[in-house]
Amino acid sequence: MPKTRIGKTDLSVNPIGLGANAIGGHNIYENIDEAVSKKIIHTAVEHGMNFIDTAYFYGLGRSEELIGEVMKEHGNREDFIIASKASYKFVDGKVVHNNDPQFLTQSVEEALKRMQTDYIDLFYVHFPDEATPKYEAVGALQRLKEQGKIRAIGVSNFSLEQLKEANQDGYVEVLQSHYNLFNRTAEQEIFPYVSENKISYVPYFPLAKGLLTGKYTRETQLTESQKKHPLFKEEVYFSNLEKIDHLHEIAREKNSEVGHIVLAWYLTREPIDAVIPGAKTPEQIINNNKAGEVKLTDSEIARIDQIFSTN
């Protein structure tokens, strides 16, 4: 699959990447098998999926450690484009987000050690804090970039106002935030700004808790936890399934799967250069990668846009 460049960075990636919160993410998921986690990363790289998105919070550093181990086993650091993030700090057992320049600098140094590497390709401020001027946080990352410790600068979960403040010197290259066919609010204000400023937009939760994979039906027995999620509440859930029925039609016409259609549609959005669906098995990695083979026609793109219109 042809590589694509992320925004104005010099990072060349497979547009279908890997969201690695299940790689060593013992604090997020139950029954994480680290041998499987490492196999997932190896499988991704073997299939050209070089863009791997992790964070300190994923296993409190364990995800980064496992990725570092795989990079050493693989032997060629240049085959990996690694994104990581920091802001999480634990004070008296409670989460506090910290964007202080000293904290971010220390976080990058610690991530480099965990991943046993000399540089991190893309580093994000994971969440904004309440106290730090955003341009100061990004300024700290810019200094690390000038030192060669990171190659590109990102922010995550920033509002438009916070993003503008962070980007006052033009240093922000990537924004990662919540976006999928059921949550398109970013299109109104965020997309125009990032497009104008050549900031690449990386959506997380692209498959909406698995709902946009097409695996759910009206007969699916939902867990109690799922039933509490806004997308799965009864009336909303059945309305969502009706929309997904249209995606099944398109998928059948293209001999593909719903999840592939959805990921391919995101890549038609101007500011989106890459997507990072998660995977819990090597087989899911191989399946996700097939989305890069899907070519949507203009009419199919418009049809999906209309089906999931926010108007």
N, C-alpha and C positions, 0 to 999 in steps of 0.2 A: 504494500500500500504506500502511495506517495506520502512523504513527510510534509508537514506544514509548519510554518514559522509562527510562534506565539507573538502576536502583536508586533511591537517594535523591538523585541528582544532578539538575540541571536540564537534562541533555542529552537531547534528543529525536532518536531515530535510526530509520532503517529497520532492522528487526531482522536483515536480511541485509546484512552489511557486506563489507568487503574487507580481507583480510590482505595487507599490501603488502611481504612479504619478497622478492618477485620484481620489485618496482618498484625498479630501480637496484641490486638486490642482487648486484653483480658478484662479491662474495666468497662467495656462497651458491650461485648458479647460473651455468652457463656460457652464453655467447652471449646475454646480455641486450641487447635492442634498446631503447634509451632512448626512441625515438620511439613504439614500441609501448607502453612503460611509461606514457608520458603519455596515449596514446590510451585505455588501460585506465582511468585515473583519470577522464578526461573522460566516458567511456562510463558509468562507475559513477554519477557525479553526474547525468548526463543522465537516468538511469533511477531517480533518487531514492535511490540507495545512498550516503547521505551519510557513513556511519561508516567511516573509513579508519584502519587500524591499522598504524603504522610503528614504527621504532626507529632509533637511531643505528647499531646494528650492521648494519642492512640497507644494505650498500654503504658502511659507515663514514661515514654522513651523506648519501650520494648519494640515497637514497630520500626523505629529508626535502627535499632540494634540488629534486628533480623535482616533489614534491607542492606545494612552494612556487611553482614556476614555473606549474603548472597553476592554482593558486588565483588567481595574478595574471592569467593569460589568461582565466579564467572571469569574474573581475570581482566576484563576490559572496562574500566570506569566510563569510557566514552559511549558505551552502549546504553547508558542510563541517563535519563533526565529526571532528577529527583527534586520534588518540591516538598518543603516542610514548613512548619508554622510554630509560632510561640506567642504566648500571652498568659497562659494558665499558670497561676501560682497558688499554692495552698497555704493558707494562714489559719492556724487553729482548726485544721480539718475542713475549712471552707474554701471554695474556689474564689479567687480574686484575679481579675484580669489586670495585667501590668504591661504598659507600653513604654515604660521608662527606657531611655536610650541605653543606660548601663545594663538593665535587665535583658533587653533584646540582644545586646552585644554578647553578654554572658551566655544567653540561650543559644546563639549561633555557635559559639565556641564549644559548648557542651554537645550540641547536635553533631558537629564535625567529629568529635571523639566517638560518639555512639555509632556513627556510620563509618568510622575509620577512613575518612576521606579528607582531601585538602580543600574541597569546595562543595557548596550546595548550589544547584542550578537555579532554583527559585525559592526565595524565602518570604513568607507572609507574616504580617501581624495578624494573628488568628482572630482576635476580637478586640474592638476598641475598649479602652478604659475610660474612666470619667475625668481623669486629671491631666493626662499628658497631651500637650499640643500635638496634633497628628503630624505636622510637618517636622517636628523634632524626632518623633519615632521613625519616620521614613528617612530623615537625615542620618540617623544612626545606621540604617541599612545601606544608605548610599556610601557611607564611609567604609563599610565592610565590603561593598561592591568594588570600591576603588582599591581595596587591599587584595582583591581576588578571592575573597572567602565566600562570596555569593556572586552569581552571575546576573540575577534579575530580581526585581523588588515587587512584592505584591502586598495587598491588604485584603482582608476577608471580613465579611459581615459588616462593612461600613455603610452608613447611610450616604445619600448623595452629598449632604453638607459635610460630613466627615471625610468623604473621598476628595472633595474639592479642597478642603484644608490640607489633607495629606499630600495632595498633588500640587501645592502652590509653587513648587520649584520644578515641576515636570518630571519627578523621579519615579512616580508610580507607573508600573508597566502591566500589572495584572490585577484584576479584581475577581475574587471568588465569593460567590454568594448563592443564596437559595433561588433556584429557578427551575421550573419544569412546566409541562403543558397545563397543569392545574394551578400553577402559581406564576403568572406572567407579569406581575406588577413591575418588575425591573424594566419592562419594555417602555414604560411611559417616560421616565426621567433618567434612569441609569444608562440605558442603551444609547440614547443620543449623546450623553456626555462622554462615555467611554469611546464611542466611535469617533467623535470629534477629536479626542485626545490620544487616539491610537492605543488605548488601553484594552488589552484582551480580557474577555469575560469568561471565566470558567464556572459553569453551574455545578452546584452540588445537589444531592438528592435528585438526579436527572430522571430516575425511574420511579420517583414518588413512592418510596417504601415498597417497591415491587409491584405496585398497582399497574404501572405502565409497561410491565413486561407482558401483560395479557394473560397471566396465569390464573387470575381470579375469575370466578363465575358466580352466578346467583346462588349456586349450591355450595360454594366454598364455606366451610365452617371457620369463621373468624375467631381468633382468640379474644379473651376479655380485654387484653391490652389493645389489640387492634380496634376493637369496637369503640374505644375511647378517642381514637385519633380522628380528627376532623374529616379526613378523606374517606373514612370507613364507617362513619355514622350512617344509619340505615338509609334514610331518604337520599342523602348525598351520595352514598356508596352506589345505590342502584342507578342514579343519574349518571355517575361517572362510568359505570359499566356500559351504559347505553352509548356514551361517546366512544368508549374503547371498542365497541362492536364495529364501528366504522373503520378503526385501525386494523381490525382483523380482516376486513374486506380488502383493504389495500395490501396487507401482508400476503393474503392468499394470491392476489393478482401478481405479486412480485416474487412468489415462492420464497417468502421470507418470514420473519417473526415480528410480532408487534414491537418488542423491545428494540429490534434493529431499525424499524421504521422511525420510532421516536428519536433514537440517537442520531440517525441520519438527518431528521428534520432540524434538530438543534444546530447542526453544522451548516445549515442554510442561513442561519441568523448572522448578520454582519459582524457583530463583535465576538462571536464564539468561534475559536480556532480549534478547541479540543474539548472533549468531555471525559469525565472520570467515573464511570460506573464502578461500583464495588464488585467484589467476587469473593466467594467463600470456598470455591473449589477450582482446581485447574481447568475443569471442563467449562466452567462459567467464563473463564478468561477466553478460551478459544471461541466460545459462542458470542461473547461481546464483540470480539474482533471482527466478526462477520458484518457488523453494522457498517464498517467502512467500505463494504462492497456494494451497498445499496445506493442506487442513483434515483432520486425522486424527480418526477417531472414537475414542471411549473404548476400544472393543474393539481397534482397531488399535494404539493406544498401549500397551495392556496386552500385546498379542501381541508387539510388538517388545521390550518390557521383558522378557518371558519368554524369547524367543529368545536374547537377549544377557545373560541373567541371570548374575551373578557367583557365585551360590550353587552 
